[in-house]
């Protein structure tokens, strides 16, 4: 009785941040100055003027733009794609575990899926932390988050 409760509690706290992926505006958006009179400028916008993953456009691209593009791609995968995929896999493993009906093979398969997802999350977020730290050190402390 205790294991299903802990799994449901863990799943709730794991899925809670995933619901915000498509909800509130990103923390990477900066506030722009108020528009001049007679213009219809928006009050918020992304850090770059080109939107998406690209930090530059054509002639204004340089080495820093390439590094920023790599950081944008890594952040997109780590913070946008990994949580929902991991959540779905945890859900699948948990359902397999809970609906096994005492079948030891299905219990083991569900437990293996959940364990592999948790290990994968630890690897992904630890590697992100290492890469982000190295980029911060190599680019003289500029924060990319």
C-alpha positions in Angstrom: 0.0 0.0 0.0 2.9 2.4 0.7 4.6 1.9 -2.6 1.7 3.1 -4.9 1.2 6.1 -2.6 4.9 7.1 -2.9 4.8 6.6 -6.6 1.7 8.8 -7.1 3.3 11.4 -4.8 6.6 11.3 -6.7 4.7 11.5 -10.1 2.7 14.5 -8.9 5.8 16.5 -7.9 7.6 15.4 -11.1 4.7 16.4 -13.4 4.1 19.7 -11.6 6.9 21.6 -13.4 6.1 20.1 -16.8 2.7 21.8 -16.9 4.4 25.2 -16.9 6.3 24.4 -20.1 3.6 25.8 -22.3 1.9 28.1 -19.8 3.5 31.2 -18.4 6.0 33.3 -20.5 9.6 32.2 -20.3 11.9 33.7 -17.7 14.3 34.6 -20.6 12.0 37.4 -21.8 13.2 40.9 -20.9 11.0 43.9 -20.4 11.5 46.5 -23.1 11.3 50.3 -22.5 7.8 51.8 -22.9 6.9 52.6 -26.6 7.1 56.1 -27.9 3.8 57.9 -28.5 2.1 56.9 -31.7 3.8 53.5 -32.0 2.5 50.0 -31.2 5.6 48.4 -29.8 5.1 45.4 -27.5 6.2 45.6 -23.9 7.9 42.3 -23.7 10.1 40.3 -26.1 12.8 37.7 -26.4 16.5 38.5 -25.8 17.2 38.4 -29.5 15.3 40.2 -32.3 15.1 37.1 -34.5 13.1 34.7 -32.2 13.6 31.0 -31.9 16.9 29.4 -31.4 19.0 31.7 -33.7 20.7 34.5 -31.9 21.7 36.4 -35.1 20.8 37.0 -38.7 23.3 36.9 -41.5 26.1 39.4 -41.3 25.9 40.1 -37.6 26.7 36.4 -36.7 30.1 35.8 -35.0 31.7 33.3 -32.6 29.6 34.4 -29.7 26.5 33.8 -31.8 27.6 30.2 -32.5 28.2 29.6 -28.8 24.8 31.1 -28.0 23.1 28.9 -30.6 24.7 25.8 -29.1 23.5 26.9 -25.6 20.0 27.6 -27.0 19.8 24.1 -28.6 21.0 22.4 -25.4 18.6 24.4 -23.2 15.7 23.6 -25.6 16.3 19.9 -25.3 17.0 19.9 -21.6 14.2 22.2 -20.4 11.6 21.7 -23.1 11.8 18.1 -24.5 13.3 16.0 -21.6 10.7 16.7 -18.9 7.6 15.7 -20.9 9.3 12.6 -22.4 10.6 11.5 -19.0 7.2 12.1 -17.5 5.5 10.0 -20.1 8.0 7.2 -19.6 7.6 7.4 -15.8 3.9 7.2 -16.3 4.2 4.2 -18.6 6.5 2.4 -16.2 4.3 3.2 -13.2 1.2 2.0 -15.0 3.0 -1.2 -16.0 4.1 -1.7 -12.4 0.7 -1.0 -10.9 -1.3 -3.1 -13.5 1.1 -6.1 -13.4 -1.4 -8.2 -11.4 1.4 -9.9 -9.5 3.2 -10.9 -12.7 6.9 -10.8 -11.6 8.1 -10.1 -15.2 5.9 -7.0 -15.6 6.7 -5.7 -12.1 10.4 -6.0 -13.0 9.9 -4.4 -16.4 8.0 -1.4 -14.9 10.6 -1.0 -12.1 13.4 -1.1 -14.7 11.7 1.6 -16.8 11.2 3.9 -13.8 14.8 3.3 -12.6 16.3 3.9 -16.1 14.3 7.2 -16.5 15.5 8.5 -13.1 19.1 7.5 -13.9 18.7 9.2 -17.3 17.4 12.4 -15.7 20.3 12.5 -13.4 22.7 12.1 -16.3 21.0 14.7 -18.4 20.8 17.4 -15.7 24.3 16.7 -14.4 25.8 17.0 -17.9 23.8 20.2 -18.4 25.3 21.6 -15.2 28.8 20.7 -16.3 28.4 22.1 -19.8 26.8 25.3 -18.5 29.6 25.8 -15.9 32.3 25.2 -18.6 30.6 27.7 -21.0 30.4 30.2 -18.2 34.1 29.8 -17.4 35.2 29.8 -21.0 33.2 32.9 -21.9 34.4 35.0 -19.0 31.5 34.5 -16.7 28.7 35.5 -19.1 25.4 33.8 -18.0 23.6 31.9 -20.8 20.5 30.9 -18.8 
